[in-house]
Every structure is written in structure tokens, then in C-alpha cells.
Amino acid sequence: MSGPVLYFYADKSGGGSSLAALGLMRILKRRFAKVAFFRPIVPEGQEHDCRLLRDYFRLALDVFECRGFGTKEARHFIAVYGENLFFERLIERYETLLRSYDFVLCQGICSDLFSRVVDNDINIEIARHFSAPVVTLIDGYQKSFEEIVDTARLQQEALREASLTHIATIVNRVDEDYIVPLRADKTLTNLFAVPYVPALARPSVADMAEETDFKMLRPVASHYLSRASGKVRIAAQRAEKVLRTLEEGDTLLCPADRSDIVFALYAALDSGLYPSVSAVVLTDGEKADETVEMMLQTEVFRTIPLFVSDDDTLKSAEKIAAVRPKIRSGDSNKIALALGVFAEYVDEESLREAYAASHTEIVTPQMFRHRLFALASRKRMRIVLPEAQEERILYAAQQILNAGIADILFVSDPISLRKRAARLGLDLHDARCIDPSDRRLLKRFAKHFYRLRRHKGITYEQAIDTVRRPNYFATMCVYTGDADGMVSGATHSTAETIRPALQILKTVPGVKKVSSIFFISLQTRTVVFGDCAVIPDPTSEELAEIAILAAENAARFGIEPKVAMISYSTGDSGSGEAVEKVRRATESVRARRPDLAVDGPLQFDAAFDPEVARIKCPHSPVAGRASVFIFPDLNTGNTVYKAVQRSSDAVAIGPVLQGVAKPVNDLSRGATIDDIVDTIAVTAVEAQGVSV
Ligand code: ACO
């Protein structure tokens, strides 16, 4: 499911992000026609990398598309709406790019610019949500060999812990002496060391113009601004001494009243015998003398950017010293140099191989939800909700309508629904109501129900009384095609919710028993648990059917099914009827669906954990990688799902019924508004009857 994406980030600002962005983009542009560049969080006003890449590589992107949140904006959003929604928004932006581009190159925020309350690098979190392989950058400037190695190992470890694929580490601005030993360190995978290149480290006149508040006296052609601003030379001595010490590319700081220096500089430049300065800054904010002004307007100064600073010379010098170098889109010399340096020290082939071998396959809860909603909104289905008096249901319905996930039908009279909605400040005008006191409807439903159940000895009057009950009424709506699916259970037990479906809708042809699954969204992947809600003690054949339906459902929601039949025994390690039941069920699945990856009996640890699987059953096609976990009975399934849900950050979506002829889903009575939204979305997707 991972998209064509690469995520890179630097440990420190100024450590070579632009260099890496250029180098990586060039490699990608050789292979992909349409590459997007995306920065999930960018310090406000620092979108120049977006501009640089867009302009240089002629990317068909506007700067808005390249950018997720500003840093302040991101902090505010997280503080107000929480991290989950923040990541959901980013996933939305990222997936939109994926739809229109062949590849997305993401540049994370420098780690030193964004700290959170939770002390985990935000880049790692975002890369996980994008399921992206990662390249890390370390600023090696003035770092010892040991410091660099330690930082690289820490990054490597953090990414491994987050189950992310670490493609490479690029150490930039490193001491030349460390290059060979760093490459030779076998504990560091794919480490590339790029030496300190003074020409890239020098700010340009344009950098100075942008980062200081100096005013430019008159415009100059842009290539004069691209010039590196060299040493800062303060014109404090006599004019001839200043000229004698002048070096090519110096930035000359000169108090505005020192007309002698300007005259001397005029003469020096005119003679062509002296080095040329990259810029002149007249300090103390004073207006220069009229003759000086005239001189500054002459042809001799045409190539020299002239600035006025309101500060004194010392303060102005400090401001220049604080200017950070950038690689700008118009600066073709610096861009060419950066690309050359990157190509020389970062091996393209190793990067390509590492990317090709990467298998980041993370599905975070937010990603799963996003995909679920996207799937549901492809075609709006009509979902009936019989619990219209419950506040959580009304709030969830509002979210569903706002997001265009499904159309909503309430089992309620319209007036009391509008009143309840108004009291809660909700606008549910787009929802429809289907009124159980509508005699015409009641009669129609009762007729159907009587026909379906009269062999059980019910009378027509009993049918009327039964279908009047909200769950029966809603189920009848689904039966007659007035709705496409039903969600209930926020105020009813599982039995009350699903019994009408069992009696009226019955099972899908070929399926003997209705059962259920949960989608359990863990931090790095979403797995399926079944049956945790319906069949108390399934036979081995029923267990096999649960497994096959669960595998099909997993695939429908984009999860590759690898089915583990769970028991307290792995292979032959335990015995007893309970284990035998699971063994027989596994055999039955193999016989009925030879194409399915299934194994059992397996203990949960062997099914889930690759390390345990390696020891206990190294040849199993499923152990350590299972995505569908089938529990031997309801006691086990229900206990495990609740234990996982309540003791970790996992999100449990379900129970999703499987095997019912039309989509009906149950809610836990403890369901939150989010749980209800999720279940409605799942029901809508089932109602579409489409596969991912
Ligand atoms: N699949 C298909 N049909 C079924 C199933 C099934 N799994 N179970 C019962 N039926 C049929 C019956 O054959 C019967 O059909 P009929 O009336 O046409 O002859 C009809 O459904 C109704 O049967 P009942 O006997 O009334 O229903 P029963 O008492 O068997 O209840 C139920 C079925 C509700 C699913 C029951 O098995 C049950 O209570 N399961 C446990 C539910 C539960 O408490 N789960 C845990 C909590 S859920 C949570 O934590 C989220």
C-alpha cells in the first residue's frame, strides 16, 4: 500500500537540506515524469526549497501544494485539535499528491526546529503515516568522528524501532579526514559523507538582502545578487589602508559619512587594478552626501549592490554574520556546484538499490481511517441509524454528512429529530427520517415480516408490534432496499442488534453462519481479529468459515490476508480437543481455499512476532506476519480484542458482521463518536460491494 515516496530530514537547520533536496530530486527526475515535492511542516516564510525545486526542475506544482503546515500553524493545530487530526490532514494532502504524481519526495522539518510535548521526532511520526522509506541528514560541521557516528546510530535505531526503512544517512559538511573511516564503519548502513565545501557555505548578497533589514539603494541585475558575500570588511581606517587590505568579493561596511572611502572605492573600481567588492553597506542610516550619491549612481557602481543600514557599523556587521547561506533558484552556479558535490559523494546506484529493496508497509490508524473514508465517499450509500435519540449517534451522523461519507436515514419522526439536533447545535437537514409511526410503512414492513416469519408461528399483529421496534424497523428498511445498510448497538446489546438481521436478512448464499471481525489498527499496521462478537463456540467447520470470510473482508479493505488460526498450541506443542478443533479448522480452510496463506494452530506470539516465529515455526508462511487472527471461541476473541483495545493505543473498528446478506453492523455500547463514524464508513463500503 506504500506509495512511491521518499522522506528525508536533517537533524539541524543549515545542515544541507537544500543540497539533499536537489540531489535526490535529480535522481528521481531521471526516472519519473511527474515528481511532487512536499514539505509537511515548513517554518513560516521559509518555503525557498519549494521554490528552488519547483523552478529548477520545472515541477508543475505551486508553492501551496508543496507545503503542509507552517511551524506555528502546526503547533496551534495540534494544541486545538490534537495530533490525530493533524496527521489525518497531512495524510489527506499527501494522498492527493499521490493521485496526481508518479512520486512524492518529502522533506521533513529540521529536527531542531520543531519539538513537541511527546519527545519523539515529528519526522518519524510523519514518515510512518506516509509509510515512507527514509533518508536522514546529519550536519557534520565541527562535529567529532564519534559524535557523527553516535548521531547516525541513534537515528538508525529510532527508525528501526518505528519499523521504518532507513535507506541512507548523508553526513554533510564533514571533515575530509572522516570520509573514508565513516564509509568503512559497517554498523552504519549506506552512509555517505559529503565534505565541507566553502563555496556552498558562504551566504550570497541575496541571502543578506533577505535576512537583514538593510534597504537597497537601487535595483541590480539578479546575477549580481547571487555573488557570494565574502569577508566583512569594516572601513574604519584611512581610505588607502582599506583599499590595501581589500580582497575579491568582500562586503564593505562603510559609515555613510565616510565619503573619502566611497571616492577611493570609485577610483579603485574604475582603475580595474583592485579587487571588486560583492556589496557595499552604508551604515548609521545617514543619507550620504549629494556628491557621494551621484557617484554611487555611476556606471562604475552598476555591478555592485548598495545597501543602507539604520544600525551602526558594528551592529550591521553582526547582522551580516548571522545570515545563513541558501541555495536559491536563480543561483545556477551554486545549484550546479551542489548537484556536482551530491553526485560525487552520494552513490546513486546504492540509493536506488536500497529503495528498491525497501518494504515499508505501515498502515497507521489515521491512514487506515483516511483510506476507509476515501473508499466510502466514492459512492454515497444510504445508511439507516435506528438509535436517533442517542447523542453520540447524532454527532457521528453530522461528521458523516459533513465529510460526504454516506447519506443518513434516521428511524425517527422528523420533528423530534430536528428539535434534538437543534438542542445540540447540529445541522442534520441533509439527513432523512423514516418514521416508525407511519402506518403505511409499518403495514408494508409487517407484511414482509409476517411472510418471512409466519412459519415460526407469529401472527400479523405480532409482526406489526415487532417491526415497530427501531432495530427491526431499520432492518426492514435494508431488506426492502429503502436503505443500503444499518448501524446500531450504541444503546442495544449485540443480540438485540443482530437478531433482526439473522431473522430477516439471513446469510449470503453459501454461508452457513453470520460471524464478525474487528479491524484492529495498531501503531504500524491494521490487522483483523475474528470472531470476537457473535458465535460463542464455533465448530471447526464454522471456524473455517469465519477464517475464509475474514480473509475476504481483509482483502476488501486493502489488507493482504495471512491467516493465523490461534490456539494455546503452536504446531504440535500442545494437545487436547480445543487444539484439535483449530487443527481441523485449518485443514478445512486449506482444502476449501488452497490459494489462501493460512497456518494453525499458532499461539498469538508466534503469529504476531517475527522473532518468536523464527524460533517456534521458521517455515510457516504466516507466523510472524499474520494479518488475520482467528480465535478459537468467543471467550478468547472478545477478551483479546478488548485487552488490546484498552491497554494500547490501538483503534478497534467493529464488530463488522460478515456473512449477512446485506450490511448490518453492531456497535459496542461504549462506542465513541469516532467509533460510530468508522463503523458507518465500513458499512457504506460493504454496501458498495466493491473491492479495493
Ligand atoms: N448466523 C446465522 N444465523 C444465526 C446465527 C448465526 N451466527 N445465530 C443464530 N442464527 C439464527 C437462528 O438460526 C435463528 O433463525 P430462525 O429464527 O430463522 O430459526 C435466528 O438467527 C435467531 O436465533 P435466536 O435463537 O433467536 O438467536 P440466538 O439466541 O441464537 O442469538 C446471537 C444469536 C445473538 C448472535 C447469539 O449467538 C449471541 O448472543 N451471541 C453473542 C453475542 C454477544 O454477547 N457478544 C459479545 C459482546 S459484543 C461486543 O463486545 C462488541
Residues whose N, C-alpha, C, O or C-beta is under 5 A from the ligand:
A	BS01	ACO	T494 A495 L502 Q503 K512 K513 V514 C532 A533 V534 S668
